[in-house]
C-alpha cells in the first residue's frame, strides 16, 4: 500500500507544472488547423490495362484487354435488298455489335510470350449469328489468335499458331481500337474469311527490328474454302451445255502454303512491336513517319474456266467434274506500298496530324470481284445486299486517311475532337457495264472522333457515301446503273 501511495503522489506531482519565473502563466497553445480536404482524383491514363504480376519484379505477368464497338446506324440499302424473308426494304435504322473482343497476354519471362484473342464480329438483328447471313442470334464466340512466341535475340523473334502477322500493308495488321476513321476499308483484308480465318492464319512467323527497319514474314496454310464449288460452277448451263464464264473464284482444292511479308522503315520514333497490331493514330503522343511495303503469295489459290470452255453435262461429268472438266489455275499475287505520318503539331494546344496512304495491286485471277458489307443490314446471301461494296478483286486500289486533333481547350479538359476524312478508289477488271466499259469504285467517309479518354472511351460519328452497282450479275460482272447511297453511323467504343 505504501508503494502504491508513493506512485500515485509521484504521478500527480508530475502533472503539475511550476509557473515560469516572474509568476506569469504560459500562453495557451495555438489551435491545430483542421486537415485539408483531399484533392479530387485525376483520370490516370489506362496504360498497359489490367496487368497482374506473377513475380515480384514483374517479369512474369498476365494481362487482360477487352473492348466493344457498338453501332447505331442509318443505312439506305442497295437496290434489291430484303430485310427479312420476302420483305424488301429501302433503308432502316438498326443497331449492332461491330466488334466484341477479349485478349489475354502472358509473359513467362522476357523471352517467352503467349497470347489469346477471342471475340465476335458483325452481329445485328438479321445477320452475324449462328447462321451468319440469315440469323442474328447467338454469334460464334471464336478464337481470333492463339500464339506462342520466343525471342531469339533483340533482332529476331519466332512464333507460331493462329496469327495476325500479315503482309501486304500496315493496315492489313491494323489495331481495331486505334483506327483513325470509324472503320477500315476491308480492301486491306483481301482474303478475309476465304483462305484465312477472319484475317488470321495457321502458320509460323519471324519478326523483329534491325535499327530503324521493322520486318515480319510468315508461312501459313490456307483454310479450305468454297467447298461447294466445282468446275461446273465456273460456267453457266443452257440446254445441258455448260460454258465457262471466264471469272476466277477461290479454288476448293487449294492446299499450297501462303507466303507473306511486310517491311517498314521508321524515320522518327520506333513503334512497339510486342503484339502484331499497328496503331492507327497516336493522338499526338508520338512522332512517327513510317514507309513500308508488303506482299502475299499463294500458288494456285484461284481457278476459272475461259469462255471457250464448253462442256456437255452428262451423268459422268456431273459425278466427276474435277476429273472430266478442265480448269485454269491462278496464283494469288498481292502487293502493297504505304506511308504513315503521325506527329504532334503544337505542344501547347496538343494538336496533332495523322496521314496515311496505301496503294494495292491485286492479281486474283481473271475478272475476280468480291462484295462485302461490314455488319451488313441486309438479309440473305445476295452479294450486293444491304451496304455491300466491291471489297477486293483483280486490279488496283488506293486508300487514304487524313485526321486532325483539334486544340484541347476547344471542349475543355473532358473531351477532344478529331475530325477526319477517308477515301477508297479501286479499279477492278471484272466490274463493268454490258458494253465492257469498266467503272471505278469510290467510297467516301467523313466523320469526327469525340475522345472522352483517348481511345479507351470514344464516340465516332461517320458519314459514308458508297456506290451501289445496281443490277450486278456475278456470272458476267455486268451491272446496269451506278448510284450512291448514304450511311450514317454513331459508334461507341470502350477499350479496357
C-alpha positions in Angstrom: 0.0 0.0 0.0 2.9 2.3 0.8 4.4 1.7 -2.6 1.0 2.4 -4.3 0.6 5.7 -2.5 4.1 6.8 -3.4 3.4 6.1 -7.1 0.1 8.0 -7.1 1.7 11.0 -5.5 4.6 11.0 -8.0 2.2 10.9 -10.9 0.1 13.7 -9.5 3.2 15.9 -9.0 4.4 15.2 -12.5 1.2 16.7 -13.9 1.6 20.0 -12.1 3.9 22.4 -14.0 5.5 25.2 -11.9 4.9 28.6 -13.3 7.8 30.3 -15.1 10.0 32.9 -13.3 8.1 36.1 -12.7 4.9 34.3 -11.8 3.4 34.6 -15.4 1.3 31.7 -16.7 2.3 30.4 -20.2 0.1 31.5 -23.2 -2.4 28.9 -24.4 -1.3 26.7 -27.3 -2.4 27.6 -30.8 -5.4 25.5 -32.1 -4.5 22.8 -34.5 -5.8 23.6 -38.0 -8.3 21.1 -39.5 -6.9 18.7 -42.1 -7.1 19.9 -45.7 -9.7 18.2 -47.8 -8.3 15.6 -50.2 -7.6 16.8 -53.7 -10.0 15.3 -56.3 -8.6 12.3 -58.1 -7.5 12.9 -61.7 -8.0 10.5 -64.5 -4.9 8.4 -65.0 -4.0 7.1 -68.5 -5.0 3.5 -68.8 -1.6 2.4 -69.9 -1.0 -1.3 -70.0 -4.5 -2.3 -69.0 -5.3 -4.8 -66.4 -2.0 -6.4 -65.6 -1.4 -9.0 -62.9 2.3 -9.5 -61.9 3.2 -13.2 -61.3 6.6 -12.4 -60.0 7.9 -9.6 -57.7 9.9 -7.9 -60.4 7.1 -8.1 -63.0 9.0 -10.2 -65.5 6.2 -12.8 -65.3 2.7 -11.4 -65.8 -0.7 -11.9 -67.3 -2.6 -9.0 -68.9 -6.2 -8.7 -70.0 -7.7 -6.3 -72.6 -11.3 -6.1 -73.8 -13.3 -3.8 -76.0 -16.7 -3.3 -77.5 -17.7 -1.3 -80.6 -21.4 -0.6 -80.8 -23.3 0.7 -83.8 -26.4 2.9 -84.1 -26.8 3.3 -87.8 -29.0 4.6 -90.6 -28.5 2.8 -94.0 -30.1 3.4 -97.3 -29.9 -0.1 -98.7 -28.6 -1.2 -102.0 -31.2 -1.9 -104.7 -33.0 -5.2 -104.2 -32.2 -5.6 -100.5 -34.5 -7.6 -98.4 -34.6 -7.1 -94.6 -36.3 -10.4 -93.9 -37.5 -13.3 -96.0 -39.8 -11.9 -98.7 -39.6 -8.4 -97.2 -37.9 -5.8 -99.5 -36.7 -2.7 -97.6 -35.1 0.5 -98.9 -33.5 1.6 -95.6 -33.6 1.4 -91.8 -32.1 2.5 -88.5 -30.5 -0.6 -86.9 -28.2 -1.5 -84.0 -25.3 -3.9 -83.8 -22.1 -5.1 -82.4 -19.3 -4.4 -84.9 -16.7 -6.0 -82.6 -16.6 -7.5 -79.1 -13.2 -8.8 -78.2 -11.0 -10.2 -75.3 -7.2 -10.5 -75.4 -5.3 -12.5 -72.7 -1.5 -11.9 -72.9 1.1 -13.6 -70.6 4.9 -13.5 -70.4 6.7 -16.3 -68.7 10.0 -14.4 -68.9 11.3 -11.7 -71.3 11.9 -14.3 -73.9 8.5 -16.2 -73.9 5.1 -14.7 -74.8 1.7 -16.4 -75.2 -1.5 -14.6 -76.1 -5.1 -15.5 -77.0 -7.5 -13.3 -78.8 -11.3 -14.1 -78.8 -14.5 -12.5 -79.7 -17.4 -11.9 -82.1 -18.0 -9.5 -85.0 -20.8 -8.0 -87.1 -23.8 -9.0 -85.1 -27.2 -7.4 -85.8 -30.8 -8.4 -85.7 -30.7 -10.2 -89.1 -27.2 -11.5 -89.5 -23.9 -12.4 -87.9 -25.4 -15.1 -85.8 -25.0 -18.9 -85.8 -26.1 -18.9 -89.5 -24.4 -15.6 -90.4 -26.4 -14.4 -93.4 -29.9 -15.3 -92.1 -29.7 -15.3 -88.3 -28.5 -12.6 -85.8 -28.8 -14.7 -82.7 -26.0 -16.5 -80.7 -23.0 -15.5 -82.8 -20.0 -17.8 -82.6 -17.5 -16.6 -80.0 -14.4 -17.9 -81.7 -10.6 -17.8 -81.4 -9.1 -15.0 -83.5 -5.5 -15.6 -82.4 -3.6 -18.2 -80.4 0.1 -17.6 -80.5 3.3 -18.7 -78.7 6.4 -16.6 -79.3 10.1 -16.9 -78.5 12.6 -14.0 -78.5 15.8 -15.3 -80.0 17.7 -12.0 -79.6 17.0 -8.3 -79.8 16.8 -8.5 -83.6 14.6 -11.7 -84.0 11.5 -13.3 -82.5 10.0 -16.6 -83.8 6.4 -17.6 -83.2 3.5 -19.8 -84.4 -0.1 -20.6 -84.1 -3.2 -18.8 -85.3 -1.5 -15.5 -86.0 -2.1 -12.0 -87.3 1.4 -11.4 -88.7 0.1 -10.3 -92.1 1.9 -9.0 -95.1 0.7 -6.5 -97.9 0.3 -3.3 -95.8 0.4 -1.7 -92.4 -3.4 -1.8 -92.0 -3.5 -5.5 -93.0 -2.3 -5.9 -89.4 -4.2 -2.9 -88.0 -5.2 -2.4 -84.4 -9.0 -2.1 -84.4 -9.0 0.0 -81.2 -7.0 2.9 -82.6 -8.3 3.3 -86.1 -8.4 6.9 -87.3 -11.8 6.7 -89.1 -14.6 4.7 -87.8 -13.6 1.5 -89.6 -11.1 0.0 -92.0 -11.8 -0.1 -95.8 -11.7 -4.0 -95.7 -9.8 -3.9 -99.0 -6.8 -4.3 -96.7 -8.1 -7.8 -95.9 -8.5 -9.2 -99.5 -8.8 -12.9 -98.4 -10.8 -12.4 -95.3 -13.0 -15.4 -94.4 -11.9 -17.2 -97.6 -8.4 -18.7 -97.3 -7.9 -17.1 -93.8 -9.9 -17.1 -90.5 -11.0 -13.5 -90.1 -7.7 -12.2 -91.4 -5.7 -14.7 -89.3 -3.6 -17.7 -90.4 -2.4 -21.0 -89.1 1.4 -20.9 -89.5 4.8 -19.8 -88.3 6.4 -16.4 -88.5 9.6 -14.4 -87.9 9.6 -10.7 -86.8 12.0 -8.2 -85.4 13.8 -4.9 -85.8 17.2 -4.0 -87.0 18.0 -0.4 -86.4 15.0 1.6 -87.8 13.9 -1.3 -90.0 10.9 -3.4 -88.8 10.0 -6.7 -90.5 7.6 -9.6 -90.4 7.4 -12.7 -92.5 5.2 -15.7 -92.3 4.4 -19.1 -93.9 0.9 -20.4 -93.3 -1.6 -23.0 -94.5 -4.7 -21.7 -96.4 -8.0 -22.7 -94.9 -10.1 -24.9 -97.2 -12.8 -22.7 -98.7 -15.6 -22.6 -101.3 -16.2 -26.3 -100.8 -19.5 -26.3 -102.7 -17.8 -25.1 -105.9 -16.9 -27.5 -108.7 -15.7 -26.8 -112.3 -19.3 -26.8 -113.4 -19.9 -23.8 -111.2 -17.3 -21.9 -113.2 -19.8 -21.8 -116.1 -23.5 -21.4 -116.9 -25.6 -24.3 -118.2 -28.1 -23.9 -121.1 -29.8 -27.0 -122.6 -27.3 -29.3 -120.9 -24.3 -27.4 -122.3 -22.0 -25.7 -119.7 -19.9 -22.7 -120.9 -17.2 -21.1 -118.8 -17.7 -17.6 -117.5 -14.0 -16.5 -117.6 -14.3 -15.4 -114.0 -12.0 -16.7 -111.3 -13.1 -17.8 -107.9 -11.4 -19.4 -104.9 -10.3 -23.0 -105.5 -11.8 -25.6 -103.2 -8.6 -27.7 -103.8 -6.1 -25.1 -102.6 -3.6 -26.6 -100.2 -0.4 -24.7 -101.1 1.4 -22.6 -98.5 0.7 -18.9 -98.2 3.8 -16.6 -98.0 3.5 -13.1 -96.6 5.8 -10.3 -95.6 5.9 -6.6 -94.6 8.9 -4.4 -94.1 8.8 -0.8 -92.8 11.3 1.9 -92.1 10.7 4.4 -89.2 12.4 7.7 -89.8 11.4 9.2 -86.4 10.4 7.3 -83.3 10.2 3.5 -83.2 6.8 1.8 -82.6 6.0 -1.0 -80.2 6.1 -4.5 -81.8 5.4 -6.9 -79.0 1.9 -7.5 -80.4 1.2 -7.6 -84.2 -1.2 -4.6 -84.2 -0.2 -1.4 -85.9 -1.6 1.8 -84.3 -3.9 3.9 -86.5 -3.4 7.3 -84.7 -1.2 8.1 -81.7 -3.2 11.3 -80.8 -0.1 13.4 -80.6 1.8 11.1 -78.2 4.5 10.0 -80.7 6.3 11.3 -83.7 6.1 8.5 -86.3 7.0 8.5 -90.0 6.9 5.0 -91.5 7.2 3.9 -95.1 6.5 0.2 -95.8 5.9 -2.4 -98.5 4.5 -5.9 -98.3 3.2 -8.9 -100.2 1.1 -12.1 -100.2 1.6 -15.1 -102.5 -0.4 -18.3 -102.6 0.2 -20.6 -105.6 -2.9 -22.0 -107.4 -5.3 -20.4 -104.9 -7.9 -19.5 -107.6 -9.4 -21.3 -110.6 -11.5 -20.5 -113.6 -12.7 -21.7 -117.0 -12.4 -19.5 -120.1 -15.4 -18.7 -122.2 -14.0 -21.0 -124.8 -14.5 -24.0 -122.4 -17.7 -25.7 -123.5 -18.8 -29.0 -121.8 -21.8 -31.2 -122.4 -23.2 -32.1 -119.0 -23.6 -35.9 -118.8 -24.2 -38.0 -115.7 -20.5 -38.9 -115.8 -19.4 -35.2 -115.8 -21.8 -34.4 -113.0 -20.4 -37.3 -111.0 -16.8 -36.4 -111.5 -16.5 -32.7 -112.6 -12.9 -32.3 -111.2 -11.7 -35.2 -113.3 -13.5 -34.5 -116.5 -13.7 -30.7 -116.8 -10.5 -28.8 -117.3 -9.8 -25.6 -115.4 -7.1 -22.9 -115.3 -5.3 -22.3 -112.0 -4.2 -18.9 -110.8 -1.9 -17.8 -108.0 -2.8 -15.0 -105.6 -0.2 -12.3 -106.0 -0.8 -9.2 -103.9 1.4 -6.2 -103.2 1.1 -3.0 -101.2 3.2 0.1 -100.6 2.2 2.6 -97.9 3.3 5.5 -95.7 2.1 6.6 -92.3 2.8 10.1 -90.8 1.6 10.9 -87.3 3.0 13.8 -85.3 2.1 16.5 -82.7 1.9 20.0 -84.2 1.6 22.4 -81.3 2.7 21.1 -77.9 0.8 23.9 -76.0 -2.6 23.2 -77.6 -1.8 19.5 -78.1 -2.9 19.4 -81.7 -1.8 16.6 -84.0 -1.9 15.5 -87.6 -2.4 11.9 -88.9 -1.8 10.9 -92.6 -1.9 7.5 -94.2 -1.9 6.3 -97.8 -1.6 2.9 -99.4 -1.5 1.5 -102.9 -2.6 -2.1 -103.6 -2.0 -4.2 -106.7 -4.1 -7.5 -106.5 -3.9 -10.3 -109.0 -6.7 -12.8 -108.1 -7.3 -14.4 -111.4 -9.3 -13.1 -114.4 -12.3 -10.8 -113.6 -12.5 -11.7 -109.9 -14.5 -9.3 -107.8 -15.9 -9.7 -104.3 -18.5 -7.7 -102.5 -18.6 -7.2 -98.7 -20.7 -5.1 -96.3 -19.5 -4.6 -92.8 -22.1 -5.7 -90.2 -24.4 -6.0 -93.2 -28.1 -4.9 -92.5 -29.4 -7.0 -95.5 -30.8 -10.4 -95.2 -29.7 -13.4 -97.2 -26.6 -14.1 -99.3 -27.0 -11.8 -102.4 -23.5 -10.3 -102.9 -24.8 -6.7 -103.3 -27.3 -6.7 -100.4 -27.5 -4.1 -97.7 -24.4 -1.9 -97.6 -22.0 -4.2 -99.6 -19.4 -2.7 -101.9 -16.7 -4.2 -104.1 -14.1 -5.0 -101.5 -11.4 -6.9 -103.5 -10.6 -8.1 -107.0 -8.1 -8.2 -109.7 -6.9 -4.7 -110.2 -5.5 -1.7 -108.3 -6.7 0.3 -105.3 -5.7 3.4 -103.4 -6.8 4.2 -99.9 -6.0 7.4 -97.9 -6.8 8.9 -94.5 -6.3 12.4 -93.1 -7.1 13.4 -89.4 -6.5 16.5 -87.3 -6.7 16.5 -83.5 -8.2 19.9 -82.5 -6.8 22.0 -79.6 -7.5 20.6 -76.2 -9.2 23.8 -74.9 -12.0 23.6 -77.5 -14.3 21.4 -75.4 -12.4 21.7 -72.1 -10.4 19.0 -70.3 -13.0 16.2 -70.6 -13.1 15.7 -74.3 -11.1 16.1 -77.6 -12.3 16.3 -81.1 -10.6 14.7 -84.1 -12.3 15.2 -87.5 -11.1 13.0 -90.4 -11.8 12.1 -94.0 -11.0 8.8 -95.8 -11.3 7.8 -99.4 -11.1 4.4 -101.3 -10.6 4.2 -105.0 -10.5 0.9 -106.8 -10.3 -0.2 -110.4 -11.3 -3.9 -111.0 -11.3 -5.5 -114.4 -14.3 -7.7 -113.6 -16.7 -4.8 -112.8 -18.2 -3.2 -115.9 -21.2 -2.2 -117.9 -22.6 -4.6 -120.5 -20.6 -2.9 -123.3 -17.4 -3.8 -121.4 -16.5 -0.4 -120.0 -15.2 -0.8 -116.5 -16.3 1.5 -113.7 -14.2 2.6 -110.7 -15.2 2.0 -107.1 -15.2 5.2 -105.0 -16.1 5.1 -101.3 -16.1 8.4 -99.3 -16.0 8.7 -95.5 -16.0 11.8 -93.3 -16.5 12.0 -89.6 -15.3 13.0 -86.2 -14.0 11.2 -83.1 -15.1 12.5 -79.7 -12.3 11.3 -77.5 -13.5 11.2 -73.9 -10.5 9.3 -72.7 -8.3 8.8 -75.7 -9.0 5.5 -77.5 -10.2 4.0 -74.2 -13.5 5.8 -74.4 -14.6 7.5 -77.7 -17.6 8.2 -79.8 -17.4 8.4 -83.6 -19.9 9.9 -85.9 -19.3 8.8 -89.5 -21.0 9.7 -92.9 -20.4 7.4 -95.8 -21.3 7.7 -99.5 -20.9 4.3 -101.1 -21.5 3.0 -104.6 -24.5 0.7 -105.4 -23.8 -1.3 -108.6 -27.5 -1.9 -109.4 -28.3 -5.0 -111.5 -24.9 -6.6 -110.9 -24.7 -10.1 -112.3 -21.9 -12.3 -110.7 -21.7 -14.7 -113.7 -20.8 -11.8 -116.1 -19.6 -8.9 -113.9 -22.0 -6.6 -115.7 -24.2 -4.0 -113.9 -26.8 -1.6 -115.2 -26.5 1.6 -113.2 -24.3 3.2 -110.6 -25.9 5.1 -107.7 -24.5 6.4 -104.4 -26.3 5.5 -101.1 -25.8 7.3 -97.7 -24.9 5.6 -94.5 -24.7 7.4 -91.1 -23.2 5.6 -88.1 -22.7 6.5 -84.5 -20.1 4.2 -82.9 -19.3 4.0 -79.2 -16.1 2.3 -78.2 -14.9 1.3 -74.7 -11.5 -0.3 -74.5 -10.1 -1.5 -71.2 
